[in-house]
Amino acid sequence: MIGFEPENRDELRERLKEMSDLELRCFGQQGRKLSDPKMYFGATEPYLVHLEEARAEWRISHPSDRR
């Protein structure tokens, strides 16, 4: 689950590594929705970090799947 407190990138990466594919996709979708400046006014920076890290982890665990 995405929290309000900024998270250390290393801790976030470790948490993402432990997630199943479904959990990782849900986490990334939440990050994408929460980082959209058109939908949410305010600080979206922590959510952008979550989205970037979720995408990076997906690419690592699925190197042949280029979406």
CHARMM-style PDB file with segment names, atoms N, HN, CA, C and O in Angstrom:
ATOM      1  N   MET     1       0.846  -1.179   0.000  1.00  0.00      PROA
ATOM      2  CA  MET     1       0.000   0.000   0.000  1.00  0.00      PROA
ATOM      3  C   MET     1       0.882   1.229   0.000  1.00  0.00      PROA
ATOM      4  O   MET     1       1.936   1.256   0.635  1.00  0.00      PROA
ATOM      5  N   ILE     2       0.450   2.220  -0.701  1.00  0.00      PROA
ATOM      6  HN  ILE     2      -0.406   2.198  -1.217  1.00  0.00      PROA
ATOM      7  CA  ILE     2       1.189   3.465  -0.802  1.00  0.00      PROA
ATOM      8  C   ILE     2       0.869   4.308   0.418  1.00  0.00      PROA
ATOM      9  O   ILE     2      -0.297   4.492   0.765  1.00  0.00      PROA
ATOM     10  N   GLY     3       1.899   4.817   1.065  1.00  0.00      PROA
ATOM     11  HN  GLY     3       2.847   4.668   0.783  1.00  0.00      PROA
ATOM     12  CA  GLY     3       1.710   5.607   2.272  1.00  0.00      PROA
ATOM     13  C   GLY     3       1.971   7.081   2.026  1.00  0.00      PROA
ATOM     14  O   GLY     3       2.367   7.484   0.933  1.00  0.00      PROA
ATOM     15  N   PHE     4       1.747   7.866   3.043  1.00  0.00      PROA
ATOM     16  HN  PHE     4       1.425   7.539   3.932  1.00  0.00      PROA
ATOM     17  CA  PHE     4       1.944   9.304   2.934  1.00  0.00      PROA
ATOM     18  C   PHE     4       3.367   9.715   3.250  1.00  0.00      PROA
ATOM     19  O   PHE     4       3.826  10.755   2.777  1.00  0.00      PROA
ATOM     20  N   GLU     5       4.075   8.925   4.037  1.00  0.00      PROA
ATOM     21  HN  GLU     5       3.703   8.080   4.421  1.00  0.00      PROA
ATOM     22  CA  GLU     5       5.439   9.251   4.409  1.00  0.00      PROA
ATOM     23  C   GLU     5       6.388   8.878   3.280  1.00  0.00      PROA
ATOM     24  O   GLU     5       6.257   7.801   2.698  1.00  0.00      PROA
ATOM     25  N   PRO     6       7.341   9.747   2.960  1.00  0.00      PROA
ATOM     26  CA  PRO     6       8.334   9.378   1.956  1.00  0.00      PROA
ATOM     27  C   PRO     6       9.123   8.170   2.446  1.00  0.00      PROA
ATOM     28  O   PRO     6       9.488   8.081   3.618  1.00  0.00      PROA
ATOM     29  N   GLU     7       9.375   7.259   1.545  1.00  0.00      PROA
ATOM     30  HN  GLU     7       9.079   7.331   0.592  1.00  0.00      PROA
ATOM     31  CA  GLU     7      10.040   6.017   1.895  1.00  0.00      PROA
ATOM     32  C   GLU     7      11.433   6.001   1.271  1.00  0.00      PROA
ATOM     33  O   GLU     7      11.640   6.491   0.161  1.00  0.00      PROA
ATOM     34  N   ASN     8      12.360   5.440   1.993  1.00  0.00      PROA
ATOM     35  HN  ASN     8      12.192   5.042   2.895  1.00  0.00      PROA
ATOM     36  CA  ASN     8      13.708   5.269   1.482  1.00  0.00      PROA
ATOM     37  C   ASN     8      13.634   4.397   0.221  1.00  0.00      PROA
ATOM     38  O   ASN     8      12.942   3.379   0.220  1.00  0.00      PROA
ATOM     39  N   ARG     9      14.328   4.779  -0.837  1.00  0.00      PROA
ATOM     40  HN  ARG     9      14.890   5.606  -0.836  1.00  0.00      PROA
ATOM     41  CA  ARG     9      14.262   4.028  -2.102  1.00  0.00      PROA
ATOM     42  C   ARG     9      14.738   2.588  -1.931  1.00  0.00      PROA
ATOM     43  O   ARG     9      14.180   1.675  -2.539  1.00  0.00      PROA
ATOM     44  N   ASP    10      15.756   2.383  -1.115  1.00  0.00      PROA
ATOM     45  HN  ASP    10      16.209   3.125  -0.621  1.00  0.00      PROA
ATOM     46  CA  ASP    10      16.256   1.020  -0.911  1.00  0.00      PROA
ATOM     47  C   ASP    10      15.218   0.149  -0.217  1.00  0.00      PROA
ATOM     48  O   ASP    10      15.033  -1.011  -0.584  1.00  0.00      PROA
ATOM     49  N   GLU    11      14.540   0.702   0.783  1.00  0.00      PROA
ATOM     50  HN  GLU    11      14.690   1.645   1.081  1.00  0.00      PROA
ATOM     51  CA  GLU    11      13.480  -0.039   1.476  1.00  0.00      PROA
ATOM     52  C   GLU    11      12.326  -0.338   0.520  1.00  0.00      PROA
ATOM     53  O   GLU    11      11.760  -1.431   0.536  1.00  0.00      PROA
ATOM     54  N   LEU    12      11.991   0.640  -0.305  1.00  0.00      PROA
ATOM     55  HN  LEU    12      12.451   1.528  -0.318  1.00  0.00      PROA
ATOM     56  CA  LEU    12      10.917   0.460  -1.279  1.00  0.00      PROA
ATOM     57  C   LEU    12      11.275  -0.646  -2.270  1.00  0.00      PROA
ATOM     58  O   LEU    12      10.435  -1.488  -2.586  1.00  0.00      PROA
ATOM     59  N   ARG    13      12.511  -0.651  -2.760  1.00  0.00      PROA
ATOM     60  HN  ARG    13      13.194   0.033  -2.503  1.00  0.00      PROA
ATOM     61  CA  ARG    13      12.942  -1.688  -3.706  1.00  0.00      PROA
ATOM     62  C   ARG    13      12.853  -3.074  -3.090  1.00  0.00      PROA
ATOM     63  O   ARG    13      12.416  -4.023  -3.741  1.00  0.00      PROA
ATOM     64  N   GLU    14      13.268  -3.190  -1.836  1.00  0.00      PROA
ATOM     65  HN  GLU    14      13.623  -2.419  -1.308  1.00  0.00      PROA
ATOM     66  CA  GLU    14      13.190  -4.487  -1.156  1.00  0.00      PROA
ATOM     67  C   GLU    14      11.740  -4.949  -1.023  1.00  0.00      PROA
ATOM     68  O   GLU    14      11.428  -6.124  -1.218  1.00  0.00      PROA
ATOM     69  N   ARG    15      10.867  -4.010  -0.691  1.00  0.00      PROA
ATOM     70  HN  ARG    15      11.120  -3.056  -0.532  1.00  0.00      PROA
ATOM     71  CA  ARG    15       9.448  -4.351  -0.548  1.00  0.00      PROA
ATOM     72  C   ARG    15       8.841  -4.766  -1.884  1.00  0.00      PROA
ATOM     73  O   ARG    15       8.022  -5.683  -1.941  1.00  0.00      PROA
ATOM     74  N   LEU    16       9.241  -4.092  -2.953  1.00  0.00      PROA
ATOM     75  HN  LEU    16       9.906  -3.346  -2.907  1.00  0.00      PROA
ATOM     76  CA  LEU    16       8.726  -4.423  -4.275  1.00  0.00      PROA
ATOM     77  C   LEU    16       9.218  -5.791  -4.744  1.00  0.00      PROA
ATOM     78  O   LEU    16       8.483  -6.508  -5.424  1.00  0.00      PROA
ATOM     79  N   LYS    17      10.435  -6.158  -4.396  1.00  0.00      PROA
ATOM     80  HN  LYS    17      11.032  -5.576  -3.844  1.00  0.00      PROA
ATOM     81  CA  LYS    17      10.981  -7.464  -4.782  1.00  0.00      PROA
ATOM     82  C   LYS    17      10.170  -8.610  -4.185  1.00  0.00      PROA
ATOM     83  O   LYS    17      10.074  -9.685  -4.777  1.00  0.00      PROA
ATOM     84  N   GLU    18       9.594  -8.378  -3.021  1.00  0.00      PROA
ATOM     85  HN  GLU    18       9.673  -7.505  -2.539  1.00  0.00      PROA
ATOM     86  CA  GLU    18       8.831  -9.416  -2.332  1.00  0.00      PROA
ATOM     87  C   GLU    18       7.394  -9.532  -2.831  1.00  0.00      PROA
ATOM     88  O   GLU    18       6.698 -10.489  -2.491  1.00  0.00      PROA
ATOM     89  N   MET    19       6.944  -8.572  -3.630  1.00  0.00      PROA
ATOM     90  HN  MET    19       7.509  -7.794  -3.906  1.00  0.00      PROA
ATOM     91  CA  MET    19       5.561  -8.577  -4.097  1.00  0.00      PROA
ATOM     92  C   MET    19       5.363  -9.580  -5.230  1.00  0.00      PROA
ATOM     93  O   MET    19       6.279  -9.848  -6.009  1.00  0.00      PROA
ATOM     94  N   SER    20       4.163 -10.123  -5.306  1.00  0.00      PROA
ATOM     95  HN  SER    20       3.419  -9.905  -4.673  1.00  0.00      PROA
ATOM     96  CA  SER    20       3.796 -10.961  -6.447  1.00  0.00      PROA
ATOM     97  C   SER    20       3.552 -10.054  -7.647  1.00  0.00      PROA
ATOM     98  O   SER    20       3.487  -8.833  -7.503  1.00  0.00      PROA
ATOM     99  N   ASP    21       3.417 -10.648  -8.826  1.00  0.00      PROA
ATOM    100  HN  ASP    21       3.470 -11.639  -8.943  1.00  0.00      PROA
ATOM    101  CA  ASP    21       3.149  -9.851 -10.022  1.00  0.00      PROA
ATOM    102  C   ASP    21       1.866  -9.038  -9.881  1.00  0.00      PROA
ATOM    103  O   ASP    21       1.822  -7.867 -10.258  1.00  0.00      PROA
ATOM    104  N   LEU    22       0.839  -9.653  -9.345  1.00  0.00      PROA
ATOM    105  HN  LEU    22       0.875 -10.604  -9.038  1.00  0.00      PROA
ATOM    106  CA  LEU    22      -0.435  -8.955  -9.170  1.00  0.00      PROA
ATOM    107  C   LEU    22      -0.295  -7.783  -8.206  1.00  0.00      PROA
ATOM    108  O   LEU    22      -0.805  -6.694  -8.472  1.00  0.00      PROA
ATOM    109  N   GLU    23       0.390  -7.999  -7.096  1.00  0.00      PROA
ATOM    110  HN  GLU    23       0.804  -8.883  -6.880  1.00  0.00      PROA
ATOM    111  CA  GLU    23       0.593  -6.924  -6.123  1.00  0.00      PROA
ATOM    112  C   GLU    23       1.412  -5.789  -6.727  1.00  0.00      PROA
ATOM    113  O   GLU    23       1.118  -4.615  -6.502  1.00  0.00      PROA
ATOM    114  N   LEU    24       2.435  -6.142  -7.490  1.00  0.00      PROA
ATOM    115  HN  LEU    24       2.674  -7.096  -7.673  1.00  0.00      PROA
ATOM    116  CA  LEU    24       3.282  -5.132  -8.116  1.00  0.00      PROA
ATOM    117  C   LEU    24       2.488  -4.301  -9.128  1.00  0.00      PROA
ATOM    118  O   LEU    24       2.636  -3.080  -9.190  1.00  0.00      PROA
ATOM    119  N   ARG    25       1.650  -4.967  -9.915  1.00  0.00      PROA
ATOM    120  HN  ARG    25       1.530  -5.959  -9.865  1.00  0.00      PROA
ATOM    121  CA  ARG    25       0.819  -4.233 -10.878  1.00  0.00      PROA
ATOM    122  C   ARG    25      -0.165  -3.307 -10.176  1.00  0.00      PROA
ATOM    123  O   ARG    25      -0.343  -2.163 -10.593  1.00  0.00      PROA
ATOM    124  N   CYS    26      -0.796  -3.782  -9.131  1.00  0.00      PROA
ATOM    125  HN  CYS    26      -0.651  -4.712  -8.792  1.00  0.00      PROA
ATOM    126  CA  CYS    26      -1.739  -2.943  -8.370  1.00  0.00      PROA
ATOM    127  C   CYS    26      -1.025  -1.751  -7.754  1.00  0.00      PROA
ATOM    128  O   CYS    26      -1.541  -0.634  -7.778  1.00  0.00      PROA
ATOM    129  N   PHE    27       0.155  -1.983  -7.206  1.00  0.00      PROA
ATOM    130  HN  PHE    27       0.574  -2.890  -7.187  1.00  0.00      PROA
ATOM    131  CA  PHE    27       0.950  -0.907  -6.610  1.00  0.00      PROA
ATOM    132  C   PHE    27       1.291   0.140  -7.666  1.00  0.00      PROA
ATOM    133  O   PHE    27       1.167   1.339  -7.419  1.00  0.00      PROA
ATOM    134  N   GLY    28       1.721  -0.317  -8.848  1.00  0.00      PROA
ATOM    135  HN  GLY    28       1.822  -1.292  -9.048  1.00  0.00      PROA
ATOM    136  CA  GLY    28       2.047   0.609  -9.926  1.00  0.00      PROA
ATOM    137  C   GLY    28       0.839   1.389 -10.413  1.00  0.00      PROA
ATOM    138  O   GLY    28       0.944   2.577 -10.718  1.00  0.00      PROA
ATOM    139  N   GLN    29      -0.307   0.725 -10.488  1.00  0.00      PROA
ATOM    140  HN  GLN    29      -0.392  -0.240 -10.241  1.00  0.00      PROA
ATOM    141  CA  GLN    29      -1.529   1.413 -10.913  1.00  0.00      PROA
ATOM    142  C   GLN    29      -1.946   2.474  -9.897  1.00  0.00      PROA
ATOM    143  O   GLN    29      -2.389   3.559 -10.274  1.00  0.00      PROA
ATOM    144  N   GLN    30      -1.806   2.163  -8.624  1.00  0.00      PROA
ATOM    145  HN  GLN    30      -1.446   1.281  -8.318  1.00  0.00      PROA
ATOM    146  CA  GLN    30      -2.111   3.155  -7.589  1.00  0.00      PROA
ATOM    147  C   GLN    30      -1.162   4.342  -7.705  1.00  0.00      PROA
ATOM    148  O   GLN    30      -1.582   5.496  -7.615  1.00  0.00      PROA
ATOM    149  N   GLY    31       0.118   4.049  -7.905  1.00  0.00      PROA
ATOM    150  HN  GLY    31       0.460   3.112  -7.978  1.00  0.00      PROA
ATOM    151  CA  GLY    31       1.104   5.124  -8.058  1.00  0.00      PROA
ATOM    152  C   GLY    31       0.809   5.994  -9.253  1.00  0.00      PROA
ATOM    153  O   GLY    31       0.945   7.216  -9.186  1.00  0.00      PROA
ATOM    154  N   ARG    32       0.401   5.369 -10.361  1.00  0.00      PROA
ATOM    155  HN  ARG    32       0.291   4.377 -10.415  1.00  0.00      PROA
ATOM    156  CA  ARG    32       0.074   6.137 -11.566  1.00  0.00      PROA
ATOM    157  C   ARG    32      -1.113   7.061 -11.317  1.00  0.00      PROA
ATOM    158  O   ARG    32      -1.090   8.227 -11.710  1.00  0.00      PROA
ATOM    159  N   LYS    33      -2.147   6.542 -10.665  1.00  0.00      PROA
ATOM    160  HN  LYS    33      -2.165   5.594 -10.346  1.00  0.00      PROA
ATOM    161  CA  LYS    33      -3.329   7.360 -10.388  1.00  0.00      PROA
ATOM    162  C   LYS    33      -3.003   8.512  -9.439  1.00  0.00      PROA
ATOM    163  O   LYS    33      -3.426   9.647  -9.658  1.00  0.00      PROA
ATOM    164  N   LEU    34      -2.246   8.207  -8.383  1.00  0.00      PROA
ATOM    165  HN  LEU    34      -1.903   7.285  -8.205  1.00  0.00      PROA
ATOM    166  CA  LEU    34      -1.953   9.230  -7.381  1.00  0.00      PROA
ATOM    167  C   LEU    34      -0.929  10.257  -7.853  1.00  0.00      PROA
ATOM    168  O   LEU    34      -0.850  11.348  -7.289  1.00  0.00      PROA
ATOM    169  N   SER    35      -0.148   9.929  -8.873  1.00  0.00      PROA
ATOM    170  HN  SER    35      -0.212   9.043  -9.331  1.00  0.00      PROA
ATOM    171  CA  SER    35       0.849  10.876  -9.357  1.00  0.00      PROA
ATOM    172  C   SER    35       0.321  11.761 -10.479  1.00  0.00      PROA
ATOM    173  O   SER    35       1.049  12.623 -10.972  1.00  0.00      PROA
ATOM    174  N   ASP    36      -0.901  11.572 -10.883  1.00  0.00      PROA
ATOM    175  HN  ASP    36      -1.492  10.872 -10.482  1.00  0.00      PROA
ATOM    176  CA  ASP    36      -1.485  12.366 -11.964  1.00  0.00      PROA
ATOM    177  C   ASP    36      -1.858  13.754 -11.441  1.00  0.00      PROA
ATOM    178  O   ASP    36      -2.776  13.882 -10.631  1.00  0.00      PROA
ATOM    179  N   PRO    37      -1.156  14.791 -11.895  1.00  0.00      PROA
ATOM    180  CA  PRO    37      -1.446  16.143 -11.387  1.00  0.00      PROA
ATOM    181  C   PRO    37      -2.820  16.657 -11.790  1.00  0.00      PROA
ATOM    182  O   PRO    37      -3.344  17.572 -11.154  1.00  0.00      PROA
ATOM    183  N   LYS    38      -3.415  16.086 -12.838  1.00  0.00      PROA
ATOM    184  HN  LYS    38      -2.989  15.343 -13.355  1.00  0.00      PROA
ATOM    185  CA  LYS    38      -4.743  16.524 -13.255  1.00  0.00      PROA
ATOM    186  C   LYS    38      -5.820  16.052 -12.283  1.00  0.00      PROA
ATOM    187  O   LYS    38      -6.861  16.694 -12.145  1.00  0.00      PROA
ATOM    188  N   MET    39      -5.570  14.935 -11.614  1.00  0.00      PROA
ATOM    189  HN  MET    39      -4.724  14.414 -11.727  1.00  0.00      PROA
ATOM    190  CA  MET    39      -6.578  14.382 -10.718  1.00  0.00      PROA
ATOM    191  C   MET    39      -6.383  14.826  -9.276  1.00  0.00      PROA
ATOM    192  O   MET    39      -7.352  15.019  -8.541  1.00  0.00      PROA
ATOM    193  N   TYR    40      -5.123  14.988  -8.873  1.00  0.00      PROA
ATOM    194  HN  TYR    40      -4.336  14.831  -9.469  1.00  0.00      PROA
ATOM    195  CA  TYR    40      -4.832  15.306  -7.473  1.00  0.00      PROA
ATOM    196  C   TYR    40      -3.976  16.556  -7.417  1.00  0.00      PROA
ATOM    197  O   TYR    40      -2.907  16.623  -8.023  1.00  0.00      PROA
ATOM    198  N   PHE    41      -4.456  17.529  -6.692  1.00  0.00      PROA
ATOM    199  HN  PHE    41      -5.325  17.474  -6.200  1.00  0.00      PROA
ATOM    200  CA  PHE    41      -3.713  18.764  -6.511  1.00  0.00      PROA
ATOM    201  C   PHE    41      -2.891  18.627  -5.238  1.00  0.00      PROA
ATOM    202  O   PHE    41      -3.415  18.271  -4.182  1.00  0.00      PROA
ATOM    203  N   GLY    42      -1.616  18.908  -5.349  1.00  0.00      PROA
ATOM    204  HN  GLY    42      -1.191  19.196  -6.206  1.00  0.00      PROA
ATOM    205  CA  GLY    42      -0.745  18.788  -4.180  1.00  0.00      PROA
ATOM    206  C   GLY    42       0.530  18.066  -4.554  1.00  0.00      PROA
ATOM    207  O   GLY    42       0.877  17.937  -5.728  1.00  0.00      PROA
ATOM    208  N   ALA    43       1.217  17.598  -3.529  1.00  0.00      PROA
ATOM    209  HN  ALA    43       0.935  17.703  -2.575  1.00  0.00      PROA
ATOM    210  CA  ALA    43       2.514  16.953  -3.715  1.00  0.00      PROA
ATOM    211  C   ALA    43       2.334  15.554  -4.289  1.00  0.00      PROA
ATOM    212  O   ALA    43       1.795  14.667  -3.627  1.00  0.00      PROA
ATOM    213  N   THR    44       2.781  15.364  -5.506  1.00  0.00      PROA
ATOM    214  HN  THR    44       3.220  16.084  -6.044  1.00  0.00      PROA
ATOM    215  CA  THR    44       2.700  14.048  -6.135  1.00  0.00      PROA
ATOM    216  C   THR    44       4.068  13.385  -6.226  1.00  0.00      PROA
ATOM    217  O   THR    44       4.173  12.262  -6.719  1.00  0.00      PROA
ATOM    218  N   GLU    45       5.108  14.050  -5.767  1.00  0.00      PROA
ATOM    219  HN  GLU    45       5.023  14.962  -5.367  1.00  0.00      PROA
ATOM    220  CA  GLU    45       6.475  13.542  -5.888  1.00  0.00      PROA
ATOM    221  C   GLU    45       6.668  12.157  -5.265  1.00  0.00      PROA
ATOM    222  O   GLU    45       7.267  11.300  -5.914  1.00  0.00      PROA
ATOM    223  N   PRO    46       6.196  11.890  -4.043  1.00  0.00      PROA
ATOM    224  CA  PRO    46       6.406  10.532  -3.501  1.00  0.00      PROA
ATOM    225  C   PRO    46       5.767   9.456  -4.368  1.00  0.00      PROA
ATOM    226  O   PRO    46       6.294   8.348  -4.471  1.00  0.00      PROA
ATOM    227  N   TYR    47       4.653   9.767  -4.982  1.00  0.00      PROA
ATOM    228  HN  TYR    47       4.224  10.667  -4.898  1.00  0.00      PROA
ATOM    229  CA  TYR    47       3.959   8.791  -5.809  1.00  0.00      PROA
ATOM    230  C   TYR    47       4.682   8.567  -7.135  1.00  0.00      PROA
ATOM    231  O   TYR    47       4.640   7.469  -7.690  1.00  0.00      PROA
ATOM    232  N   LEU    48       5.340   9.605  -7.641  1.00  0.00      PROA
ATOM    233  HN  LEU    48       5.374  10.497  -7.191  1.00  0.00      PROA
ATOM    234  CA  LEU    48       6.144   9.443  -8.843  1.00  0.00      PROA
ATOM    235  C   LEU    48       7.315   8.500  -8.586  1.00  0.00      PROA
ATOM    236  O   LEU    48       7.662   7.683  -9.439  1.00  0.00      PROA
ATOM    237  N   VAL    49       7.916   8.618  -7.418  1.00  0.00      PROA
ATOM    238  HN  VAL    49       7.634   9.281  -6.725  1.00  0.00      PROA
ATOM    239  CA  VAL    49       9.008   7.723  -7.037  1.00  0.00      PROA
ATOM    240  C   VAL    49       8.496   6.293  -6.957  1.00  0.00      PROA
ATOM    241  O   VAL    49       9.151   5.374  -7.449  1.00  0.00      PROA
ATOM    242  N   HSD    50       7.337   6.095  -6.345  1.00  0.00      PROA
ATOM    243  HN  HSD    50       6.806   6.841  -5.945  1.00  0.00      PROA
ATOM    244  CA  HSD    50       6.744   4.755  -6.249  1.00  0.00      PROA
ATOM    245  C   HSD    50       6.488   4.184  -7.640  1.00  0.00      PROA
ATOM    246  O   HSD    50       6.776   3.015  -7.896  1.00  0.00      PROA
ATOM    247  N   LEU    51       5.954   4.999  -8.527  1.00  0.00      PROA
ATOM    248  HN  LEU    51       5.720   5.948  -8.319  1.00  0.00      PROA
ATOM    249  CA  LEU    51       5.656   4.555  -9.881  1.00  0.00      PROA
ATOM    250  C   LEU    51       6.938   4.180 -10.631  1.00  0.00      PROA
ATOM    251  O   LEU    51       6.988   3.147 -11.299  1.00  0.00      PROA
ATOM    252  N   GLU    52       7.960   5.011 -10.522  1.00  0.00      PROA
ATOM    253  HN  GLU    52       7.919   5.850  -9.979  1.00  0.00      PROA
ATOM    254  CA  GLU    52       9.233   4.723 -11.194  1.00  0.00      PROA
ATOM    255  C   GLU    52       9.844   3.420 -10.692  1.00  0.00      PROA
ATOM    256  O   GLU    52      10.326   2.610 -11.483  1.00  0.00      PROA
ATOM    257  N   GLU    53       9.823   3.223  -9.389  1.00  0.00      PROA
ATOM    258  HN  GLU    53       9.431   3.881  -8.746  1.00  0.00      PROA
ATOM    259  CA  GLU    53      10.413   2.016  -8.810  1.00  0.00      PROA
ATOM    260  C   GLU    53       9.605   0.774  -9.170  1.00  0.00      PROA
ATOM    261  O   GLU    53      10.181  -0.287  -9.411  1.00  0.00      PROA
ATOM    262  N   ALA    54       8.289   0.892  -9.209  1.00  0.00      PROA
ATOM    263  HN  ALA    54       7.822   1.754  -9.013  1.00  0.00      PROA
ATOM    264  CA  ALA    54       7.452  -0.252  -9.590  1.00  0.00      PROA
ATOM    265  C   ALA    54       7.714  -0.634 -11.048  1.00  0.00      PROA
ATOM    266  O   ALA    54       7.787  -1.817 -11.379  1.00  0.00      PROA
ATOM    267  N   ARG    55       7.852   0.356 -11.906  1.00  0.00      PROA
ATOM    268  HN  ARG    55       7.792   1.317 -11.637  1.00  0.00      PROA
ATOM    269  CA  ARG    55       8.164   0.073 -13.316  1.00  0.00      PROA
ATOM    270  C   ARG    55       9.539  -0.567 -13.461  1.00  0.00      PROA
ATOM    271  O   ARG    55       9.715  -1.502 -14.243  1.00  0.00      PROA
ATOM    272  N   ALA    56      10.511  -0.064 -12.706  1.00  0.00      PROA
ATOM    273  HN  ALA    56      10.367   0.695 -12.071  1.00  0.00      PROA
ATOM    274  CA  ALA    56      11.861  -0.630 -12.770  1.00  0.00      PROA
ATOM    275  C   ALA    56      11.865  -2.081 -12.305  1.00  0.00      PROA
ATOM    276  O   ALA    56      12.507  -2.929 -12.924  1.00  0.00      PROA
ATOM    277  N   GLU    57      11.160  -2.370 -11.230  1.00  0.00      PROA
ATOM    278  HN  GLU    57      10.638  -1.681 -10.727  1.00  0.00      PROA
ATOM    279  CA  GLU    57      11.101  -3.746 -10.721  1.00  0.00      PROA
ATOM    280  C   GLU    57      10.401  -4.656 -11.723  1.00  0.00      PROA
ATOM    281  O   GLU    57      10.804  -5.806 -11.900  1.00  0.00      PROA
ATOM    282  N   TRP    58       9.370  -4.160 -12.371  1.00  0.00      PROA
ATOM    283  HN  TRP    58       9.043  -3.226 -12.228  1.00  0.00      PROA
ATOM    284  CA  TRP    58       8.666  -4.970 -13.375  1.00  0.00      PROA
ATOM    285  C   TRP    58       9.612  -5.310 -14.531  1.00  0.00      PROA
ATOM    286  O   TRP    58       9.635  -6.443 -15.012  1.00  0.00      PROA
ATOM    287  N   ARG    59      10.388  -4.323 -14.968  1.00  0.00      PROA
ATOM    288  HN  ARG    59      10.370  -3.403 -14.577  1.00  0.00      PROA
ATOM    289  CA  ARG    59      11.331  -4.565 -16.062  1.00  0.00      PROA
ATOM    290  C   ARG    59      12.403  -5.577 -15.666  1.00  0.00      PROA
ATOM    291  O   ARG    59      12.839  -6.378 -16.494  1.00  0.00      PROA
ATOM    292  N   ILE    60      12.825  -5.543 -14.411  1.00  0.00      PROA
ATOM    293  HN  ILE    60      12.471  -4.893 -13.739  1.00  0.00      PROA
ATOM    294  CA  ILE    60      13.833  -6.492 -13.935  1.00  0.00      PROA
ATOM    295  C   ILE    60      13.259  -7.904 -13.907  1.00  0.00      PROA
ATOM    296  O   ILE    60      13.917  -8.850 -14.340  1.00  0.00      PROA
ATOM    297  N   SER    61      12.054  -8.050 -13.407  1.00  0.00      PROA
ATOM    298  HN  SER    61      11.519  -7.281 -13.055  1.00  0.00      PROA
ATOM    299  CA  SER    61      11.475  -9.382 -13.259  1.00  0.00      PROA
ATOM    300  C   SER    61      10.841  -9.915 -14.540  1.00  0.00      PROA
ATOM    301  O   SER    61      10.560 -11.110 -14.634  1.00  0.00      PROA
ATOM    302  N   HSD    62      10.611  -9.051 -15.526  1.00  0.00      PROA
ATOM    303  HN  HSD    62      10.840  -8.080 -15.450  1.00  0.00      PROA
ATOM    304  CA  HSD    62      10.019  -9.462 -16.804  1.00  0.00      PROA
ATOM    305  C   HSD    62      10.812  -8.807 -17.959  1.00  0.00      PROA
ATOM    306  O   HSD    62      10.301  -7.904 -18.622  1.00  0.00      PROA
ATOM    307  N   PRO    63      12.046  -9.258 -18.195  1.00  0.00      PROA
ATOM    308  CA  PRO    63      12.883  -8.580 -19.197  1.00  0.00      PROA
ATOM    309  C   PRO    63      12.365  -8.710 -20.629  1.00  0.00      PROA
ATOM    310  O   PRO    63      12.628  -7.823 -21.441  1.00  0.00      PROA
ATOM    311  N   SER    64      11.650  -9.762 -20.968  1.00  0.00      PROA
ATOM    312  HN  SER    64      11.436 -10.482 -20.308  1.00  0.00      PROA
ATOM    313  CA  SER    64      11.175  -9.918 -22.346  1.00  0.00      PROA
ATOM    314  C   SER    64       9.836  -9.241 -22.591  1.00  0.00      PROA
ATOM    315  O   SER    64       9.433  -9.070 -23.741  1.00  0.00      PROA
ATOM    316  N   ASP    65       9.140  -8.854 -21.527  1.00  0.00      PROA
ATOM    317  HN  ASP    65       9.468  -8.993 -20.593  1.00  0.00      PROA
ATOM    318  CA  ASP    65       7.824  -8.219 -21.632  1.00  0.00      PROA
ATOM    319  C   ASP    65       8.022  -6.707 -21.688  1.00  0.00      PROA
ATOM    320  O   ASP    65       8.261  -6.079 -20.657  1.00  0.00      PROA
ATOM    321  N   ARG    66       7.926  -6.118 -22.872  1.00  0.00      PROA
ATOM    322  HN  ARG    66       7.732  -6.628 -23.710  1.00  0.00      PROA
ATOM    323  CA  ARG    66       8.166  -4.682 -23.047  1.00  0.00      PROA
ATOM    324  C   ARG    66       6.868  -3.940 -23.245  1.00  0.00      PROA
ATOM    325  O   ARG    66       6.469  -3.687 -24.382  1.00  0.00      PROA
ATOM    326  N   ARG    67       6.195  -3.582 -22.158  1.00  0.00      PROA
ATOM    327  HN  ARG    67       6.519  -3.788 -21.234  1.00  0.00      PROA
ATOM    328  CA  ARG    67       4.953  -2.797 -22.231  1.00  0.00      PROA
ATOM    329  C   ARG    67       5.201  -1.423 -21.743  1.00  0.00      PROA
ATOM    330  OT1 ARG    67       4.286  -0.600 -21.722  1.00  0.00      PROA
TER     331      ARG     67
END
